[in-house]
Amino acid sequence: MKVALFIPCYVDQFYPQVGIATLQLLEKLGVQADFPKQQTCCGQPMANSGCEQDAIPVYYNFVDTFDGYEYVVGPAGSCVYHVRKHFDIIEQTPAVQHVRANTYELFDFILNILGISEIPGSFPHKVGLHLSCHGQRGLHQANESEMTPVRDGQLKRLLSGMQGLELTELDRNDECCGFGGTFCVSEAGISARMGQDRVADHVRNGTRVLTGGDMSCLMHLEGIVRRAKLPIKVMHAAEILNGAIL
């Protein structure tokens, strides 16, 4: 299995430990992943700002970088969703189609490609799970509350199997955090208030470690946690699973 590791630009710049944890977790699960050094941003920030035509050269660079791999794996649902759904504006060559179809979010890859549904390990903390909008509603990695009252999802299943880990039962488990990429700049007040509401839900229900599969959302929530000096640690789920695995 020839696998490439795709690390989003904000993870590379601000949270390199998440990229390292992702690589180490894959290695512990038997996957030797390459890290192509010519990789850059997937183009999502430009597209979200209304400059998608300017992102086209970035799209082609992504395809050229990862075309030679069987799978492309990244620890970010929003970036993976962008590759899968928004690279449709460029010519659909065999290479483009291959990369779009075989770019996977980390936990989707673990569950559905590797076929691993339980990761042995211990993490004795009360953990609040944040579901990113792109991962949940775009990639369908978790149930949506408007469709069913059953709360289930890929990452919830992986975390639930860990010894000592207690998942927080949130009042509104799949509400947007308000980050939204450039939305947090263009609509800063609304974005901040939405984030404050999400954090308040975790505080109210006893979360001690706040996690998720999208570091962009967690970055937004972590800023609110730090400013309020709350006793909550924010970690990407790859860090939890990699650190706890036996």
Order of alpha helices (4+ residues) and beta strands (2+ residues): beta-alpha-alpha-beta-alpha-alpha-beta-alpha-alpha-beta-beta-alpha-beta-alpha-alpha-beta-alpha-beta-alpha
